[in-house]
Amino acid sequence: MLLLLLSIIVLHVAVLVLLFVSTIVSQWIVGNGHATDLWQNCSTSSSGNVHHCFSSSPNEWLQSVQATMILSVIFSVLSLFLFFCQLFTLTKGGRFYITGIFQILAGLCVMSAAAIYTVRHPEWHLNSDYSYGFAYILAWVAFPLALLSGVIYVILRKRE
C-alpha cells in the first residue's frame, strides 16, 4: 500500500512539474531566431543568447490560454494539498473524490489551453518556418497524465 501511495504522489508531482515548466518556459513556438511563449516573444542569436524580449500580444485568446494554464497549476497544487489532508482525515474505506475532481479539472484546463493555442496562434498558420517548442509538447503530455492521476484518485480507497 505504501508503494502505491508513493507512486501516486510521484505521478502527481511529475504532472505538477510538467505544468509549471510548460507555463513558465519560453518555448511554445520556436523558429527563425524567435521563441514565443504565453507571456513574451524573444529574439535569440544563433548561439542561443536572448537579445530582447517583448510582451506578448493582448489577444483575448492568449489571455484565455494564460488563465487556463494558471488554473491548471492551481487545481493541481490544490489537489495535492487535498490529497494529503484527506490521507489523514478520511475514514477507512472512503474515496478521494475531491482530490480526483480537482486533478481532472487541472487536466481539462491544460487540454483547453493547449487546444486554444493550437487553433489560434497566428505565426504557426502563416509561416512554415515555425514549429512547436518543447513547453507546448509538455503541456500536451501533462494532459493525459493529469487525467490518469485524477481517475486513480477517484478509484483509490483509504485502507488502514
Secondary structure, 3 states (H helix, E strand, C coil): CHHHHHHHHHHHHHHHHHHHHHHHCCCCEEECCEEECCCEEEEECCCCCEEEEEECCCCHHHHHHHHHHHHHHHHHHHHHHHHHHHHHHCCCCCECHHHHHHHHHHHHHHHHHHHHHHHHCHHHHHCCCCEECHHHHHHHHHHHHHHHHHHHHHHCECCC
